Amino acid sequence: MQRIRPIEILLTEVVIYLIIWVANDYMAAMLSLIFGGIFLLILLASLVMELVEKSKVPRLYFTFMWLSVLAPVIAAMLYFLINRGMEWM
């Protein structure tokens, strides 16, 4: 079985977020804030637990979580560069 590379995960997430941004930028802004915040809190909790007690969680998990935090930010920046702002603001 072939392993998915981190760049493929990031690009997939960015494309999904960009589709949402194009469809409805207000909903995309809210979802990006919510999902990005949730992934960030889960990542920080995981890192604290990893410092307290080492676990056998693969490194790919932490990479995936970092990419999941960065993907909505990258998608929002791309949307702002392409559209020069948001319609609802």
Secondary structure by P-SEA (a helix, b strand, c coil): cccccaaaaaaaaaaaaaaaaaacaaaaaaaaaaaaaaaaaaaaaaaaaaaaccccccaaaaaaaaaaaaaaaaaaaaaaaaccccccc
